[in-house]
């Protein structure tokens, strides 16, 4: 289980539920924290272009077109998980 700087927790169950790889889950967690591709790249020791490719895969898997929509989808799922 991992968390971003605001404590958003994601685990293998959530990642699997969203159909994401572990790395895509990490990228999505940092997106929910408001980080830019450059900032996420520094955190994960990847290039901003690699982060963008992960985001493209995330958007496709979640059926969304923007990082905001992806973050909302993830946050909605985590809040529904916490209430169970």
C-alpha distance (Angstrom), angle and dihedral (degrees) to the residues before:
residue distance angle dihedral
X1 . . .
X2 3.81 . .
X3 3.79 137.1 .
X4 3.76 137.1 -157.5
X5 3.80 123.8 -132.5
X6 3.81 93.5 -80.2
X7 3.78 91.4 50.8
X8 3.81 97.8 -106.0
X9 3.77 101.8 162.5
X10 3.73 123.0 -147.2
X11 3.77 126.2 175.9
X12 3.78 138.9 179.8
X13 3.80 92.6 -86.3
X14 3.82 92.5 56.5
X15 3.80 92.2 43.5
X16 3.81 90.6 50.1
X17 3.80 91.1 45.8
X18 3.79 89.5 54.9
X19 3.82 91.3 42.6
X20 3.80 92.9 -121.6
X21 3.77 132.6 142.9
X22 3.80 117.9 -119.4
X23 3.83 91.0 -102.6
X24 3.81 91.7 48.9
X25 3.80 87.9 51.7
X26 3.79 90.1 52.9
X27 3.80 91.7 49.3
X28 3.80 91.4 48.0
X29 3.80 91.4 50.0
X30 3.81 90.8 54.7
X31 3.82 90.7 45.6
X32 3.82 88.1 56.5
X33 3.80 86.0 54.3
X34 3.82 90.5 57.5
X35 3.79 96.4 -110.0
X36 3.81 121.0 155.3
X37 3.80 122.6 -127.4
X38 3.81 89.2 -103.0
X39 3.80 92.0 52.0
X40 3.81 92.6 46.4
X41 3.79 89.0 48.6
X42 3.79 90.9 54.9
X43 3.80 92.3 47.1
X44 3.80 93.7 48.7
X45 3.82 96.3 34.3
X46 3.81 91.9 -118.2
X47 3.79 132.8 120.6
X48 3.81 119.5 -97.6
X49 3.83 87.0 -116.4
X50 3.81 91.0 57.4
X51 3.80 89.5 49.4
X52 3.83 88.8 51.1
X53 3.82 90.2 52.4
X54 3.81 89.9 51.4
X55 3.81 88.6 50.5
X56 3.79 91.6 50.8
X57 3.81 88.9 54.5
X58 3.82 91.0 46.1
X59 3.82 91.7 50.9
X60 3.79 91.1 50.5
X61 3.80 93.7 47.2
X62 3.80 93.6 47.0
X63 3.80 94.9 41.0
X64 3.79 93.6 -123.3
X65 3.80 134.4 124.9
X66 3.81 103.9 -150.3
X67 3.78 140.3 46.2
X68 3.80 88.9 -120.4
X69 3.80 91.7 56.9
X70 3.81 90.4 47.2
X71 3.81 91.2 50.6
X72 3.81 92.0 48.4
X73 3.82 90.9 50.2
X74 3.81 91.5 50.5
X75 3.78 94.3 45.1
X76 3.81 91.8 48.1
X77 3.79 90.3 52.5
X78 3.79 93.2 47.9
X79 3.78 92.8 48.4
X80 3.81 90.7 50.1
X81 3.82 89.2 48.8
X82 3.81 91.5 52.3
X83 3.79 92.6 52.1
X84 3.84 92.2 58.1
